[in-house]
Amino acid sequence: MTSLASLERRIVSCRRCPRLVAHREAVAATKRRAYRDEPYWGRPVPGFGDPRAWLLVVGLAPGAHGANRTGRMLTGDASGDFLYPALHRAGLSNQAESRARGDGLKLRGVFITNAARCVPPANAPAPAELRACAPYLEQEFRLLQPTVVLALGAVAWAASLEALTTVGVTPPRPRPAFAHGDEWRAGGGPVLLACYHVSQQNTRTGRLTAPMLDAVLQRALTLGGPVP
């Protein structure tokens, strides 16, 4: 817990990427009309969840008016509205909603993080920005030692493959390609599962459906064992 708390403090105070610092703060100052009376977090967003997690969920980046507003991963936007009911159906959370920090949500055996910790313009972090964030993901791998990693999207898949080196796993070259429902594991490391991201671009078009996400989570449960 102390190590995760220390990592959280480092992440929240990070100002490594000038473009992202400027953008996240501009979004927090401008706000969306629906949230104009709410304070915005406007800082890097740390991972959160069960410190004894066996399942590490890795996304892309904070949402402009979701996590950049609430200060918690995949919280307060449509992506969270799709993910958290699925976690609840799988028995991995105590409730199906995630609206704000302090709303009573508790994850069971799950820790949620992102490849990038600041909201990027057009939801597209630059390669250099992802590299700047990589040490934070690597440290989460090292501290949590998950048995299953669920990568939401191709960027999270690539970032997770790179982070595996911190737990003694060296993925081959070329790297295993991302494909929804695929899984990859080398000896001694966690299983890496692939799932389309829970963004509206995928969920509203039917590219990712609730049964598809449920199936991936059930596979994670099969690989990772019972919920602690």
C-alpha positions in Angstrom: 0.0 0.0 0.0 2.8 2.4 0.9 4.5 1.8 -2.4 1.4 2.3 -4.4 0.6 5.4 -2.5 4.1 6.8 -3.2 3.6 6.0 -6.9 0.3 7.8 -6.9 1.9 10.9 -5.5 4.6 10.8 -8.2 2.0 10.4 -11.0 -0.3 13.2 -9.8 2.6 15.7 -9.6 4.0 14.8 -13.0 4.6 17.6 -15.6 6.9 15.7 -18.0 4.9 16.4 -21.2 4.3 20.1 -21.9 1.6 19.5 -24.5 -0.4 17.2 -22.2 0.0 19.6 -19.2 -1.4 22.5 -21.3 -4.3 20.4 -22.7 -5.4 18.8 -19.5 -5.4 22.2 -17.7 -7.2 23.9 -20.6 -10.0 21.3 -20.5 -10.3 21.7 -16.8 -10.6 25.4 -17.1 -13.0 25.4 -20.0 -15.2 22.5 -18.8 -18.2 21.0 -20.5 -21.4 22.8 -20.1 -23.0 19.9 -18.3 -20.3 20.0 -15.6 -19.7 23.8 -15.5 -20.5 23.9 -11.7 -18.2 21.0 -10.9 -14.5 21.2 -10.0 -12.2 19.4 -12.5 -9.3 17.2 -11.4 -7.1 18.5 -14.3 -4.0 16.5 -13.3 -2.5 13.2 -14.2 -4.8 10.4 -13.2 -3.3 7.5 -11.1 -4.4 3.9 -11.2 -6.8 2.6 -8.6 -8.3 -0.5 -7.2 -7.5 -3.5 -5.1 -3.8 -3.4 -3.9 -3.8 -7.2 -4.0 -5.2 -7.4 -7.5 -4.6 -10.4 -9.7 -6.2 -8.7 -12.7 -4.7 -5.5 -14.1 -6.9 -3.6 -16.6 -4.9 -1.3 -18.8 -6.7 1.4 -20.9 -5.5 4.2 -23.2 -5.8 7.6 -21.5 -8.1 9.6 -19.3 -11.3 10.9 -20.8 -11.4 14.7 -21.2 -14.7 15.1 -19.1 -14.5 11.7 -17.4 -11.3 10.9 -15.5 -9.8 14.3 -16.2 -12.8 15.7 -14.3 -13.3 13.1 -11.6 -9.7 12.1 -11.0 -10.4 8.4 -11.2 -9.8 6.0 -14.1 -12.7 5.4 -16.4 -15.1 7.2 -14.1 -17.8 9.6 -15.0 -18.1 8.9 -18.7 -19.6 6.5 -21.3 -16.5 4.2 -21.1 -17.0 3.7 -17.4 -20.8 3.3 -17.9 -19.9 0.3 -20.1 -17.0 -1.2 -18.1 -18.3 -1.1 -14.5 -21.6 -2.9 -15.1 -19.5 -5.7 -16.7 -17.1 -5.8 -13.7 -20.1 -6.0 -11.4 -21.7 -8.8 -13.4 -18.5 -10.7 -13.1 -18.3 -10.2 -9.3 -15.3 -8.0 -9.6 -16.9 -4.8 -8.1 -19.4 -4.0 -5.4 -21.5 -1.8 -7.7 -22.3 -1.2 -11.3 -21.8 2.5 -11.4 -18.7 4.7 -11.2 -19.6 8.4 -11.0 -16.9 10.1 -8.8 -14.2 9.4 -6.3 -15.8 8.6 -3.0 -18.9 7.1 -4.5 -18.4 3.8 -2.6 -17.0 1.8 -5.6 -14.7 -1.0 -4.5 -12.9 -3.3 -6.9 -12.4 -7.0 -6.0 -9.1 -8.4 -7.2 -8.9 -5.7 -9.9 -6.6 -2.7 -10.5 -7.4 -0.2 -13.3 -4.7 2.0 -15.0 -3.9 3.6 -18.3 -0.9 3.7 -20.7 -1.1 7.5 -20.6 -2.0 9.4 -17.4 -3.0 12.8 -18.9 -5.9 13.4 -21.3 -4.4 13.9 -24.8 -5.7 16.1 -27.6 -7.9 14.0 -29.9 -7.5 11.1 -27.5 -4.1 10.4 -29.2 -1.0 10.5 -27.0 2.2 10.9 -29.0 4.8 8.1 -28.9 7.2 10.2 -26.8 4.4 10.9 -24.3 3.6 7.2 -24.0 7.3 6.6 -23.3 7.3 9.2 -20.6 4.4 7.4 -18.9 5.8 3.9 -19.4 7.8 3.9 -16.1 4.5 4.3 -14.1 2.9 1.3 -15.8 6.1 -0.7 -15.3 6.1 0.1 -11.6 2.5 -1.0 -11.3 3.4 -4.3 -12.9 6.3 -4.7 -10.5 4.2 -3.8 -7.4 1.1 -5.8 -8.2 2.6 -8.8 -10.0 -0.8 -9.6 -11.7 -1.6 -13.0 -13.0 -3.8 -11.6 -15.8 -3.5 -8.3 -17.7 -6.5 -7.1 -19.7 -5.4 -4.7 -22.4 -8.2 -2.4 -23.7 -7.2 -1.6 -27.2 -4.0 -1.8 -29.3 -2.1 1.0 -27.5 -2.7 -0.6 -24.1 -1.6 -4.0 -25.6 1.6 -2.6 -26.8 2.3 -0.7 -23.6 1.6 -3.9 -21.6 4.0 -6.0 -23.7 6.7 -3.5 -23.0 6.0 -3.4 -19.3 6.2 -7.2 -19.1 10.0 -6.8 -19.2 9.9 -5.5 -15.6 8.5 -8.8 -14.4 11.1 -10.9 -16.2 9.2 -11.6 -19.4 10.8 -10.6 -22.8 8.2 -10.6 -25.6 9.5 -11.7 -29.0 10.2 -9.5 -32.0 8.0 -8.8 -33.8 5.6 -8.2 -30.9 2.4 -10.3 -30.8 -0.3 -8.4 -32.6 -3.5 -7.1 -31.0 -6.7 -8.9 -31.8 -9.9 -8.9 -29.7 -10.1 -12.1 -27.6 -6.6 -13.1 -28.2 -4.2 -14.0 -25.3 -0.5 -14.3 -25.0 1.8 -15.6 -22.3 5.5 -16.4 -22.0 6.8 -18.7 -19.2 6.7 -17.1 -15.7 4.7 -14.1 -16.6 1.0 -13.0 -16.5 -1.4 -13.9 -19.3 -2.1 -10.9 -21.5 -5.7 -10.7 -22.8 -6.9 -8.4 -25.6 -10.2 -6.6 -25.7 -11.5 -3.7 -27.8 -11.5 -0.5 -25.8 -14.7 0.4 -24.0 -15.0 3.7 -25.8 -18.2 4.9 -27.4 -16.5 4.5 -30.8 -16.6 0.7 -30.2 -19.7 0.3 -28.0 -22.1 2.4 -29.9 -21.2 0.9 -33.2 -21.5 -2.7 -31.9 -17.8 -3.5 -32.4 -17.7 -4.3 -28.7 -20.9 -5.6 -27.1 -21.7 -6.4 -23.5 -21.6 -10.2 -24.1 -18.2 -9.8 -25.8 -16.8 -8.0 -22.8 -18.4 -10.5 -20.4 -16.7 -13.3 -22.3 -13.3 -11.7 -21.9 -13.8 -11.1 -18.2 -15.0 -14.7 -17.7 -11.8 -15.8 -19.5 -9.8 -13.6 -17.1 -11.5 -15.2 -14.1 -10.8 -18.7 -15.5 -7.1 -17.8 -15.9 -6.7 -15.8 -12.7 -8.6 -18.0 -10.2 -11.5 -17.0 -7.9 -12.0 -13.5 -6.7 -10.0 -12.9 -3.5 
